[in-house]
Amino acid sequence: MFSRRRWTRRSASGVSPVGLLLELAFYPIGTGSPSVSSEVAEVVRALEEAGFEPEVLPMGTLLELESFEEALEAIRVAREAALGVVDRAVFVIRIDERRDVELSAEGKVESVLRELGRR
């Protein structure tokens, strides 16, 4: 499951609450191998070097961000990294943005677990 840390992103002004969840799934094409872990690792490494804090999940990478502009920057970084190691890539991008309350991946999971009576 998700790590038990408070879901925030470090910004220039310190730690800020998130308002946007970005999930990236990257599928390299034409690698000649069914394994894609090394290519995915390059994308994750590039995101970390750019100052993002990606959470690697079994079928994608999750980033909690403050703004849509940050999401576009993360997508740009991921795309450049991916196309630096393969000639063709398919990306699946999902964005969940909320402005009325602080948004967190852990909070979304906890809400469902409460509905199920498990919390």
N, C-alpha and C positions, 0 to 999 in steps of 0.2 A: 504494500500500500504506500501511501505518501509518507514522507518523512514527517516527524512530529514537530518540526520547526514552525515558527510563525511565518506565514507566507508573505514575504515582502521582497522588494528589490532594492538594492543599494543604488541611490542616485547621487548626483553631485552634492546635494544638500543633506545627505545622510540616508537613513532608511525611511522609505515612504510606503503608504498603503497601496495595494494593487487595486486596479479597476478593470483589468482586462486579462483574460486567460488566452494564451496562444498555444495551440497544439500543432506541432509540425510532424509530419510523417514523410520520410524521404526514401524513395525507392530507386536505387541505381539500376540502370539498364545496361546490359551487355558486359557484365563483369566476368562472365564465364564461370561463375561460382554461385551456388545458392546462398552462401554466407555473405552477409552485407555488414557485419559488425565493424570491420576496419573502416569502411566508407562512412558509416554512421558516426563512428568515433571521431573522424576528422571534422564533421559538421559540429558535433558537440564541443570539441576542442576549440574551434573557431568562435563559437558562441561564448564560451568561457573567456577566451582571450579578449573578446570585445566588451567584457564586463557584465554579461548576462549570467544568470544562475539557472541553467537548464536542469530540469528533473527528468532523467531518462526513465521512460516507461517501456513496457514490453513491446508496444506497437507504435511508439512515437515519442516525442520529446515535448515536455510541458514547460512553458515560461509564464510567470506571473509578472505583469507589466503595469505601468501607470497610464499608458496612452496608446492610441492607435499608431502614432508616429513611431513609438518604440517598437511596436509590432512590425511595422514596415522595415525598420532598421534590422531587426532580428531576422526577418525573412531574407533581406538582402545579404546579410552575412552568411546565412545558411546556404543560400543559392550559390554564392561565390565559392564557398568552401566545397560544396558538392561538385560543382562543375570544374573544380580544380583537380578532382580525383577521378571523375568519369566524364565521358562525352555526352551522356544522356541521362536525365534524371526526371522522375515524376515526383511531384510534391503534393501532398494533401494538407491543406491549411484550414484549421478551424479556429474561429475567434468567438469568445463569449465576453461581451462587454456590458458592464452595469455601472450606472451613475448614481443610483439611489442609495446603495449601501456598499461597504467594502466587500470586494469579491475575493474569495479564496477557494482553491481546489479542495482543501481539507473541509472547509465549511459546506461545500456542496455535497461531499460524501457524508458528512455528519448529518446533514438534513435528511438525506434518504434513510440512513440508519435509524434516525429517530422515528421516521414514519413507519419503519419496519418493527419498531419496538425493541431495537437492539442497543439503544442508548438511553 
